[in-house]
Amino acid sequence: MNKKIHTVLIANRSEVALRIQATCHTRGLCTVAVYAPEDISLSYVANATAAYPLKGQGSSAYLQQDELIAIAKIAGADAVHPGYGFLSEQASFAQRVIDAGLIWLGPAPQAMIAMASKERARAIAQQAGVSVLEGVLVNDLSSEGYQQAGAIAEQIGFPVIIKDPLGGGGKGMRRVMTAADFPAAWDMVIAEATRQTNTGALLIEKYILAGRHIEVQIAADGVGAIHLFERECSIQRRHQKIIEEAPASFISQELKDKLYQAACRLALAVAYDSIATVEFIVTPDEQWYFLEMNTRLQVEHGVTELVTGIDIVGLQIDLALTGKLPLMQADIQLHGHAIQCRLYAENPRERFMPSTGTIQAISWPLHPRARLEHDLHEGMEITPFFDPMIAKILCYGSHRGEAQIIMQSLLSRLFIAGICTNQQLLQGILQSALFANGGLHTQSLADFDMVLLLTQEQRLSLDDELYAGLAMVLSSMAEIPLPTTEVLSMGRRWKGQSWR
């Protein structure tokens, strides 16, 4: 099976579209961009070989399967890459792309279906000998189902987590610490799940206190599977990752080996034939449990690329073209340490609500070991129509301490005016002793919104080092002043109605 590609339609936008274009253009492939009206000035549009407007607006424009396939045909595309988010894990879209005679740069639809439901994935994991958290699927969301769910939560034992089994990206889930918290959490997850996936069931699982979120990057061709080592993604807000690292520094090699083996077993259990990420939760005493398998490119794939030297998007294309792994496990070597920080347009003073407005000035720090992934420019309007993540800042060091110092320097020299971001929160975390010694876990930032409501004296009286330290960073955040000198930019810029 040796297929050929000349042109790739990227069914996505912004920085991920730029990332995929980079690999395609390096390989001599043409790219087709699609854009909603709000995105016409973004550089991924100008950077593409050809670009086509979408009829809809905002995020919904990128979900119109018929229109995307029609554009692919008009543009003469041979293949479609979904990026991450939007339609990237929609097996129906993958199948329609294939039925249209195009190459789907992702896994087979049946593998996507197998892992799309958290409950189905749990069953497959158990059959493959991979441990899962204690959990029960509740198929009745009526008042009677609520009574059943409450009884299940009591039986499992608090804390528990309520999840939309079809959800992803940290959405559609709530941690429940006590029985008193259960009613409100149940209603909130139902409301979110109804909007996002329209599911008719919710999953109740045991919640691990002080857990580490460890994920394994894999690649497979249906008959064989390899791993590209692991990433630590424990620093999260509202179940959304904000800092990721590779490799994980605070778990044993024995545990890592077990996770690698489990991830590859899962891939083989569903005859997986692309790249994927298998996510696990790890307890303080190194008990581990499968969480989910993401059948797509990950936002944090870049840290793995930095420590392995492997182009994961390129690997994804190779697997789609040849159907065979181009690498053996022995070919993959680990070097140094990489860190990624996600920059969000959000206002810490307003309980981290998304921040909108016009970017009045922007200056990116330069470093030979830095990788900046974004699609921002001065004069750009940050709207409420898309995910608030606006950039990724990555760096590489020969060891974790060096990478930490480089990231601190990058964050201190980043300048964005006109919108609020989580920049100072990231700085506070990177500068903390808890980050240096591995004291942060998946819950560490979960209750920070509450901490913001306390007085400084109340914060300082708390025994928890995190609250007494990082909470002060949050409380001291102030508006960033406009620059007094002109901020220079590089490359083509959007002026008026065109790129120049």
VEXMARLUM-754782 format. One record per residue (C-alpha): x, y, z; residue in one letter. Coordinates in steps of 0.1 Angstrom, whole numbers, plus 5000, padded with zeros to 4 digits. Each point is the difference from the previous one (the first is absolute). Layout:
<atoms>
XYZA/...
</atoms>
This chain:
<atoms>
500050005000M/502150294987N/497750304995K/501050344987K/499150345011I/500450334982H/497650235019T/498750005036V/496950185012L/500450095037I/496650005016A/501050225028N/501350355008R/502650225017S/503249855015E/499249644994V/499450074963A/503450184999L/501649705017R/498649754974I/500950244972Q/503650005012A/500449624995T/498150004968C/502050284984H/503349845011T/498949694982R/499150194968G/496249965006L/497550274991C/497650115027T/496450125000V/498850225028A/496450075009V/498950305021Y/497050155017A/499550384995P/501650075034E/503249834988D/500750164967I/503050205013S/501749705017L/503349904985S/499149644994Y/497750134973V/502850194983A/502549725006N/497849744982A/500449914963T/496350084996A/497350125024A/496249984998Y/497450195021P/497549805021L/496350105000K/499549995037G/501450205028Q/502149925031G/500749655011S/496949854983S/501550094966A/502749745005Y/497449725007L/498250004967Q/501149674985Q/498350034966D/501550344994E/503549895010L/499949704977I/498650214972A/502950255004I/502549715000A/498749884966K/499850354985I/503650075012A/501349674986G/501149875034A/501049635003D/499949995038A/498450165031V/501850075033H/497650095029P/502550145024G/498649995036Y/496750115013G/497050064976F/499549684979L/503349835009S/498349725020E/496849974979Q/500049664985A/497150104977S/502250274985F/502949774995A/497749754982Q/498550274978R/503550114990V/500949654991I/496749944981D/500850324980A/503249834987G/502350215022L/502749895024I/499250045036W/503150115019L/499049825032G/498949675013P/497449774985A/496450105009P/499449675018Q/502950065023A/498750355007M/496649865008I/501549745024A/501650275021M/497550284996A/497949905030S/501850005033K/497849705012E/500849804968R/503750095004A/499949885036R/498649664989A/502749964973I/502750105026A/498849745024Q/500049734973Q/503550104992A/501149965036G/500350375006V/498850135034S/497150255001V/498550215027L/496949875018E/497150144982G/496449954989V/498150144969L/496650155009V/497749974970N/497150195015D/500350375004L/496550055015S/499250055037S/500049635005E/503449974983G/501350285023Y/499049795030Q/501849704986Q/503150224992A/500150135036G/499949645013A/502849904977I/502150295011A/499549905036E/500949644992Q/503250104982I/500950255027G/500750374998F/501750174984P/498649904966V/500050164966I/496950034977I/500949984963K/498350044966D/501149664985P/500250164966L/501750325011G/503650114996G/502450285005G/499350035037G/496450104994K/496949835014G/501449885033M/499850105036R/501849895031R/497749925030V/501750015034M/496949925022T/496449884997A/498950365006A/501850114968D/498449734978F/496750164990P/501550324986A/502849814982A/497649764985W/497850284986D/503150194986M/501449704982V/496649924985I/499750364988A/503549994984E/499649664985A/496650094985T/501750304982R/503149824989Q/499249644992T/496349955008N/500949685018T/497349805018G/502349865027A/502650115025L/503049825014L/500850015037I/503649905009E/502150005031K/502150325002Y/503649975009I/501350255025L/503550154994A/500349814967G/502450054972R/498750024964H/502449804979I/499549934963E/501849794975V/500550104963Q/499649694978I/500149924963A/498649684984A/499349844967D/497249755009G/502449715007V/502850175020G/500350295024A/502850215014I/500250285026H/501750344999L/500450015038F/497750195024E/498950355009R/499050145034E/496950214998C/499050045036S/499850385002I/496450074990Q/497250255006R/496449884997R/501349674986H/501850204972Q/503849954998K/502150315002I/503549875003I/501449684985E/503449845002E/502049724984A/501249785015P/498349965034A/502550055027S/498349895032F/498949644992I/502149694999S/501449844969Q/498349685010E/496650184999L/500950164967K/500749664984D/496649875012K/498250304985L/501949964967Y/498949634998Q/496450085009A/499750274974A/501349784973C/497849715010R/497050234997L/501050114965A/500349644989L/496649915017A/498350234975V/502349944970A/501050375003Y/501850144969D/501150365007S/501450215028I/498150035033A/500550105036T/499049765029V/499350195032E/500449865036F/499550125035I/502749905025V/499650005038T/502750125024P/501049635006D/500249944963E/496849814995Q/498850084965W/496850004980Y/499050064964F/498050314993L/499550034963E/501649974966M/500150314978N/499849894963T/501650324986R/502950245002L/500450145035Q/500450375008V/503149905020E/501649784973H/502850264996G/501849915032V/500349644988T/501450134967E/502650205018L/501349715021V/499949744973T/500750204968G/497149834983I/497550204979D/496749855013I/497950164973V/502449854974G/499749675017L/496250034998Q/500350064962I/502449714995D/497649765018L/497150124978A/502049964968L/501849675006T/498049825027G/503249905016K/502050145029L/503250174986P/501849965034L/500849725025M/500050055037Q/503850005001A/500150294975D/498450245025I/502350165025Q/499350255028L/502250315004H/499650285025G/496950165014H/497250214984A/497350225016I/496950154984Q/497850285014C/496650074986R/499250374997L/496350065006Y/498150334994A/498350015033E/499650245029N/501349885034P/498250295017R/496749884986E/500249645011R/502049924969F/497250084976M/501050024963P/501550344991S/499150174968T/501250314983G/502650134975T/503749915002I/501550345001Q/503749895002A/501849675001I/503649905004S/501249645001W/503249915018P/502849834980L/502249725011H/501949734980P/498249735020R/496550154998A/497149904978R/497150244998L/496749884984E/497350264995H/498250204973D/499750345016L/500850354987H/499550365011E/496650134993G/498549655001M/496649975017E/499849725027I/496349904998T/497949775022P/499349774971F/503049775004F/501949825028D/501950255022P/503449824995M/501850254977I/503649875000A/502449735012K/503550085013I/502549714999L/503649975010C/502749745002Y/502849955025G/502749745005S/498249925033H/496950115018R/501650275020G/501450174969E/496749974982A/498350165030Q/502450305000I/499550054963I/496249995003M/500250255029Q/502050234978S/497649974970L/497050075022L/501650305016S/500850164965R/496649924984L/498050324994F/496350024989I/497950315005A/496350044994G/498849685015I/500449815033C/501949675001T/501149745025N/503750104994Q/500650105037Q/498449685013L/502449804978L/502950215013Q/499049945036G/499749624994I/503449984982L/501750205028Q/498549805029S/501949755021A/497049764995L/500749994962F/503749945005A/499549715025N/497049844982G/497550105027G/497250094976L/497349764990H/496650004982T/498250175028Q/502550265009S/498350284981L/496549875002A/498850245027D/502050314991F/496950204991D/498949965036M/503450115013V/499750334980L/497150095023L/502149985032L/501850295015T/503850005000Q/500049935037E/497749704995Q/502249874972R/503150025021L/498449825029S/499349694979L/502449715006D/500049894964D/503250134984E/498350034966L/497350235013Y/502450215019A/502450034971G/498249994967L/496850165012A/502150315008M/501250004964V/496450014988L/498950265025S/502850244989S/499249994963M/499650344985A/499150154966E/503049994976I/500850364988P/500350084963L/503550014986P/501850344998T/502149884970T/498949864967E/499749624999V/501549864968L/498549694983S/501549774974M/498649854968G/496950094980R/497350205019R/496350054995W/499350354988K/496650124991G/498549734978Q/503049794990S/503349855011W/503150204991R/
</atoms>
